[in-house]
């Protein structure tokens, strides 16, 4: 399992926050002594999700002062979206300025970005990145049907039992794959992604980077996408086996490489939900001051179009071009009260940006 310092630049994080928060690597000995020098003895506070600052002051702080240390798990989504501006400013700074990937990840990732830019020199260094969620566990969890064969059903049953132990066989649970697809919740296949992009006007000269884990039946499903976009790249084609060797077996570190290449693409295409695209969309909005191009397809509409046998290519293209225009219009979307700061950093993180004088390696200048 990767630690914080394996993925992020720990020294830089502490340095960047030095005037705002005192970040320490180890607990003081007098505090550790209270817990017999065993951090597993420290009380774990199961905090309410989206808690207000008042909750922390009235409930958490007294326990922290009394005990000397507390643990918080789970840790994500523990702070409300709406908080005072000084707290919001700190959250913005911590996420978009103080965090940068560790040196090994950053060095290889930057080389991969440079290689993508060189390969796309004919288009001014621009390339398209696609976050493709078609790994076996994602296909299994979705309960969607693809080729509908006996082999697929057998493999998916095994994958669901291995990952979720009977969750999908609980009494009273009814799974309707057709309804799931019509609701836009099925992962897009590589073929569907390719058809969508071609319909939107990306031709076969477009340089496409695919960010993904191990694709389910890759030889079968990725082939049509490669035919439509022969210049397709992945981390395995962009970096050598020797370069990737230190990261193999560490999914979070491999994802960090994908993240960086997607971050610097001209267009980012998200095909399924999850932390990766949500954080990436927010980071790109912050990095490019609201001008990042992101394609977030209407998957309900796509399901209807893909399942319409009589639709003409011209009609399909027209629908895809409309979908593209709608995605472009939402590039600088302002956060709604219930929206995530990490996906929608405007206006909280972008209307009062303060010069920090720190080059965090996560920013770039647009021409």
N, C-alpha and C positions, 0 to 999 in steps of 0.2 A: 504493500500500500504506500502511495506517495505521501510525503509530508509537505507542509506548506513551502518549506525551503527548496523542495525538489521541483516545484512548479513555478514559484514566484521568487523574485529577488528579495530575500529577507532583509539584507543590509540596506537596500534602497528604501524599502517599506518603512523601516524604523527611522531612517534618516529623514525621509520626506515628511513624516509625521512628528518630528522631534519638537516642534514648537506648538503642537496641538494636543498630542496624546503621548504619554510616556509608555512606550511599548517595551516590555522586558522579555528576555528569552527564558529565564528561570525564576521561580518564586524565591523570595528571600528565605534564608535558612530558618529564621524565627517563625515564619508562616508555615514552612514545610514541617517544622517540628511539631506543630499542633496536630498534624495528620500522620504522625509517625513516619515522616519522609516518604509517604506513599500517596501519590496524587489521586489514586483510585479511591482513597478514603474521603476525598473532598466531595461535599454535597453537590449533587446534580440538580439544578433548578429547572424544572420543565415549565418554561415560561409560555404564556399564552401567545399565539400568533398575532402579529400586528399590534403589539402592546404600545401604549402611549408613553411618552417620557414621564408622565405623572406616575404611571404604574411602576416604572423603574425606581423612581425616587422614593415612593411610599412603600413598595414591597420588596424590591431587590436590594436597594442600597442598605437598609438596616441589617439584612442578613449578611451582606458582604462585610460591613463594618464589624459585626459581631463575630463572624467566623474567620475573617482575614482573607478568605478566598472562596469562590464558588465556581462551579462549572455550569455551562449552559449547553444543553443538548436536547432536542435538535437545535441547531444554531441559525438556520436560515429563516427568513420572514418573521423575525421576532420583533421588529420595530415597525410602527405604523407608517403609512405613506405620508400622512400629514403631520409634520413636526415643526417646531420653531425654526426660523431661517438659519440660525447659527448651527443647529444640529444637522439640518439638511445640507448646509454648505460643507460640513465635515464629512458627511456621507458621500457627497459628490467628489470631494477631494480624494478620499480614501479609495474610492472605486475607479475613478477615471484618471487620477494623477499618481497616486502613491503605489498602485499595483502595476508591476511589469513582470514579465516572465524572467525566469532564471537565465543566467548567461548561456548554458548549453542549449536551452530551448531557443532563446532569442537569436543566437548566432546562426543556428541552422535555419530557423524560420526566415530570417532576413535574407539568407542566401537563396532560399526557395522563392521568396518574393522577387528577388533580383532576376532569377532564372525565368520566372513567369513574365516579367517585364521585357526581358530580352527576346523571349519567344514571341511576344506580341508587339514587337517593334513596328510592324507594318500598320498597326492600329494605334500608334502613339503610346504603347506600353499599357494599353487597357486590356483587361480580361474579365471574364465572368466567373464567379464562384457559385457553386451549388452545394447546399447542405443536404445530402441524400440520406434519408433514414429508411434504409431497406435492409437492415441487419436481421438475422434470424429471430432474435428476441423481440424486435420491434414488430415484425410481421406476425409473430405468434401472439403477442400481447393484444394486437389490434383485433384479432378474431376475424380478419377479413379473408376472403377466398380469392386466390389468384388464378392458377391454372385449373384448380378444382379436382386435381388428380388424387388417386389413392396415396401416392408417395408423399405429396404435399401434406395431406391430412395426417398421415402417420408421423411425419417429421414435426409438424406443428403441435400435435398432441404430446409428443415427447418433450418438446421445448417448453410447453406450458406447464407440464408436470414438474420438470426440472427447475423452472424458475419461480413457479407460484404455487406448487403443491396443492392441487385440488381446488384452487380458487374458482376455476372456470366450470367446476362440476357441482357447485353447491346447489342444494335442493331449492327449486323455485327460480333458479337463474335461467333465463332464456336468452340465447345469443342469436341475433338476427344479422348476419353478415351484410345482406342487401341493404338493410336500414342503416347500418353503420357506414356503408359506402355513400349512400345518398345524403347522409349527414356530414359528409366531408371529413370523416375521421380515419379513413384508410390511408396508410403511407402510399405516396405516389411511387409507381414503378419507374425504373430508369427510362423505359420506353415512353411512359406518359410525360415525364419531365422533358425528354427530347422533343416530343411532339408539341408540347406547350411552348418551348423556347423557339422552335422553328416557326410556329404559328405567330409568335410575337415579333418575328422578323430577324432573329439571329440565324445567319446562314452557316454553311459548313466550313467557312474559314475562321469562325469565331473560336478563340482560345478559351476553353472551359476547364476550370479546376473543380474537381469533385471532392468534397470533404465528406468522409464516411468511414465507418468501421468496416468490418468484414461483411460484404454484401451477400445476402442470401442467394445461393446458386448464381454467383457472379458471372460465370461463363455463359450462362443462359440469358440472364436478365440485362447484363451490361452491354452485350454485343450490339443490340439495336441503337443504343445511345452513342456508342463509338462509331457506328456507321453514319449517324447523323452529324456527329462532331468528331471527325478523325483526329483533331488536334487536342483531344481530351487529355488532361493530366491529373494525376493523383500524387500523394506524397511518395508513393512507391515508384513512380516514374520520374518524379522531379528530384528525388534524393537517392543516393546510392545505398545499397544494403549496409555498407560500412558506416555511413552517416546515421542511418536509422537504428543500428544495432543497440546503442545505449538506451533507446526509448522503447524497444520491443518488450511487450509484457506489461507496459505501463500505459493504460488507455488514456488517462488524464493528460499525460505528457505528449502523447501522439495527437490528442485532440487540440492541445495548445499549438502545435505546428499547423494543423488545419485552420485553427482560429485566426492565426496571424496572416496566412495567405488570403483568407476570406476578408479579413479586416481591410486589406489594401487593394481589393478588387474594385473595378469600376462599378460593377453591378453584383449584388449579392442576392441569391435566390434561396428562400427558405421553403421547405416542402412539408414540414411537420413541426409541431410545437416542441417545447423543451427549453432547458436553460441555455444551451449553446446558441440557438438563433435569437432568443430574447435578449441575452446580454450583448451579443454581437450587433444586433440592430441598434441598441442603445449606444454602444461604443462607437459605431460608425456615425450615428447622428451627432454625437459629441465631437468626434474627431474632425468631421467634415462640416461642422457648424450647420447641421441640418440639411446639407445638400447631398447626402449619401443616397445612392439609388438602390432601393431594395424592392424585390418582387416577392410579394406575399400573395400567392394565388388564392382565388375563391374556389376552394376544393369541392364545395357543393355544386357549383356551376360546372366545374370540370367533370365531375362524375356524370352529370346529365349529358354533357357533350360527348364524352368518351363512350357512353352507352347508347348513343343515338346512331344507329347503323346507316341512316340515310342522309346524314349531314354532309354537306359538300365541304371541300377543303377551303374554298373561298369564304364560306360562312364561318367555318371554324377559325380561320385567320382573323376575320373581323371581330369575333368574340374575344380572341386572345389579345388583339391590339387594344380593345377597350379595357381589358383587364390590366394590361401594362400601363395604360394612361392613368387608371385609377390608383395603381401602386405608386406611380411617380408623384401623383398629387398629394400623397400622404407621407412624403419623405421627411418633412419637417413638422410632423404632427406634435401638437402640444399635449402634455400629460393631462389626463382627466383625473378628477379626485380619487378614483379607485384604481388608477393606472400605476404601473410600476415605474419607479424612478430609473431603474436600470435599463428599461426598454425605451422610456420616454424621458430623457434628461432635460428636455425643454419644457418650461422655462427655468426650473429650479437650479440646474447646473450650468446653464448657458447664457443667461441674461445678465449675470453679475460675475463673470469669470475674472479671477484675480491673477495677475502675473506672479508666478511663484519663483521664477528663475531657475527651475529644475527641468532638465531634459530627461524625461522618463523613458524615452525609447518607444512610447506608445503613440506619439503624435507625429504628424507629417504636415508639410505645407502643400496646398493645392496650387497649381499654376493658375 
